[in-house]
Amino acid sequence: MDRSRVIYLVSKSFLPNSYGVYEETETRKKVFCNVSSVTQTEWFEGGRNGLNPEYRMTMFKGDYSGESVLEYNGIKYTIYRTYETRNDLIELYVEKRKGNE
C-alpha cells in the first residue's frame, strides 16, 4: 500500500570548528515520497545477502543527491539500493542498521 509521506534525506559533511578540528555535521533535506513495503522477492533476496529490507521510497529523481541515509518517522534508515524508473522517479530501498541512531 502506497502512502504519501515526508522523509528527510541526510547528508554528512566534515566542517572545521573554532579550533580547526573537523567535526561531522548532518544536513537534512525534507522531501515528499510514496512509502511502500518491499516485495517478497526483495525481502527474501535481501535476507540471503545479509540485509533486512524494510521499505521502498519512491520520489522525484531530482530530489535525490546520492545520500546514503534517510530519516522516516524519527528513525534513520540506510539506503542500500536505488532504482531509477523511466518517468523521472527513483526508488530507494532502505533498511535499519546499527550506527544510524
N, C-alpha and C positions, 0 to 999 in steps of 0.2 A: 504494500500500500504506500503510495507516494504522499508525502506531506511537505508543503512548502514551509521552510524554516529559515532561521537566521543562524549562521555559523560564523566563526572568526578564524581566518587563516592567520597562523602565527609564523612570523619570520624572526630569525635570531641574527643579531649582529654584535660585534665587539667594538665598544667605544671607550676612549681613554677617560678616566675620571680626573679629578683635580690634581692628583699625584702622578698622572701619566700612566697609571696601571690600567690595562684594558679589562673591562668588565662586560659580561654578557648582558645584552639588552633585548627584550622581546617587544616586537611591534605587532599589534593585532589589527586586522582589516576585516570589517564587517561585510559579509556578502549574503545574498539570498540564494537558496538552492532547494532542490527536492531531495528529501531523505527517504530512502527505502532500504529494506533488508537485502542482504546479498542472496544470490541464488543458492540453491542446494549444491550445485556443482562447484561454485566459487568457495563455499564453506568447506566442502569435502576436500577439494584440491589444496586449499589454503592450509587445512589441518595436516595434510600429508607433507606439506613443506614447512611445518613448524609455525604457521601463522594462526591467528584467531580472528578471522574476518567478522566484522560486525555490521557495518553499514556501507551503502553506496550513496554518495552525494553527487547529484547531477547539477551542474551550474554552467553559466556562460563562460566560455573559454577565456575571454579577455579578463575575467576577474582572477584567474589563477596565474601565479607567477613562479611556480616551482617550489612552493612551500612544502615542507615535509611533515608539518604538524598542523592540526586544526582543533578548535575547541567547539564542542557541541553540548548544550545543556550543562555547562560548567565542567565538563570532563574533556581532557586532552586526548586526542587520538593521533596515531601515526598513520600517514598516508603511505601505504606500501605499494600501490599500483594506480596508474591512471590509464584512461582510455578516451581518446578523442573521437567523437562522433562526427558525422558529415555535416550536421547543421549547427556549427559553432557552439557546440556543447562539449563539456568534458565530464567524465565520470571519475570520481575519486573513491578508491576503495580503502577503508580505514580499519584499524584495529587498536585496541588498548595495549600499551606496552609500559613496562616498568621504566621509570626515569622521566616520564612525561608529566608527573604530578606537579 
